Amino acid sequence: MKKFTIILVIATFNFDLLTLNCIAQPNGDFEDWGITANYERPDSWQTLNILSLFSPPNPLSAFKATGVDKHSGNYALKIKTIYINNNPAPQQIPDTLGYVFTGKVILSPPSIRFGIAYTGRPQTLEFWAKYFPVGDDLGGAVIILRKWNGISSDTIAEGNIKITDTVAAYTLFQSDLTYRSVESPDTLIIVLASSYKQSKARVGSVIYIDDVALTGWVGINEPQNCISEKIKIFPNPAKEEVTILSLTEEADNIRLIDVSGKTVFFNTIQNQRISINTTGFAEGIYLCEIRNKKN
């Protein structure tokens, strides 16, 4: 089974639940994809495929992978290093690139904003990958946790994974984060790359990535156990209402967060259960954050 935070999918016809984990990157298993213009895109991740809409068009760099190229489930992510022949922001976007990230692509003026809202203190970034470099290219990932201090963003923690050789079969890669602060972050940046280092980027390098997860917990208030397995959500699927039942008295309040990081629902849990009317929610993916009285 895939590992996730409680993730709810609200649609006009159902209300679906994926599997559970204490901390996670949404759509870390790349099972959910949408369509923009002439390309597919993984939900909760940003690609630079939007550059293919420029005239003259640029090639695609991120793709849905399936069959032997997925690790589990139905799909995985394929990233291919390409050359941007029509670069709208050369000072921010390298001409030779291959990466997918958490954040936004701004079209006017063209720019990239890295990061999504996130408040966890995970211990480890992990994922499964296959890698087929060209020449001495490097693949891998970067993770950075940041917090706004009112003037600028402080780095709370960071980590990286470098893949230096061909990896023909799916292999687990892990990196513990190095923490610089006891503060909780407000922003999560993850960059997954077929070309990790710009000076070594080679057109044609390909990486397949699946089952991205943030695991463990670092901090003074480290939770002794993940209570997610003691949380039940039903009916599944549902149309107009969903009930969340806690099998532990530790669960005190619940927050629903959309993919932009905005809180769309917050309430306390009374008598270990709460029912939520979903008819007013827009169709999409929502994170369900449940905390105890100690936050």
Secondary structure, DSSP 4 states (H G I P E B T S, - for coil): ----S-EEEE-SS-EEE----SS--TTTT---EEEETTEEEETT-B-SGGGGGSSSPPPP-EEEE-GGG-SSSS-EEEEE-EE-SS-S-TTTS-SEE-EEESEEEEETTEEEEE-EE-----SEEEEEEEEE-STT--EEEEEEEEEE-SSSEEEEEEEEEEE-S-EEEEEEEEEEPEE--SSPPSEEEEEEESS-SGGG--TT-EEEEEEEEEES--STT--SS--GGGEEEESSS-SSEEEEEESSTT--EEEEEETTS-EEEEEEPBTTEEEEE-TTSPSEEEEEEEE-TT-
